[in-house]
Amino acid sequence: MSEARLQLVRRFAAIACLAEQVESRLANGEMIDVGEHALLCSTLVRVANRIGINRKAREIVPSVAQYVEQAGRGS
């Protein structure tokens, strides 16, 4: 991993920790700065894109054909 990418991963981890702290305060019933939370989330998305993390859809349920095949086998 290049030094630049390593630094981005470190920044991502630091920002994720800050976002978790804000969300912890919210879960405890404390008031939070919604703008701060939104900025942290937005920054996380931007840094993740720079690192190369992309969301990929995946099939989480069997297709109809797979379901029928499994049902026929008794699985």
N, C-alpha and C positions, 0 to 999 in steps of 0.2 A: 504494500500500500504506500502510495506516495506521501510525503510529509504534508502536503497541502490537504489531501483527503483525510489523513489522520487528524489534522487540526479541525477539519469540519466535523468529523465524528465526535471529537472532544467537545466542540461547541454545541453540537446536537444534544449530547448527554447533559451538559450543563443547563441548557435551556429546558430540557425535559424535566430535570430536577426542580427548576424554578416553577414550571407549570404544575408539577405535582404538589409543591408547597402551597400554591394558590388554591388548588383544588382541595387540598386537605383543610385549609381554612374554611372553604365553602362547606365542606362536609360537616365541619364542626359548628355550623350555623353562624359563622362570622361573615361580616360583609367583605366583599372583595371588589377590587377595581376591575370591572368587566373589560374596560379598555386594555388594561395590562394583560389580562388573560387572553383576550383576542389577539393582541400583539405577539404574545409568546407562542400561541398556536400557529399564527400565520408565519412567524419566523421559523418554527419547527418544520412546517411544510416546505418553505423555501430552501432551508438547509438540507432537508431530506432529498429534495429534487436535485440539489447540487451534488450530493453524495452519490446519487444514482438509485435511490430507493423509489421504486415505482409500484403503485398498486396494480395487482393483476387479479382479475376475476377468476375464480375457480369453481368448478361444479361441486356442489356440496350434497346433492341428492342424486340417486341413480336415475338414469334415463328410464323411460317406460319399458324399453326392451330389456334393460338390465334388471329392472324390478320383476318383470314377468319371468325372466330366466331364474332369478334367485328364488322366487316364489315356487317355481316348478321343482326346484331342487330341495325345497323344504328348509332353506337357510334363512 
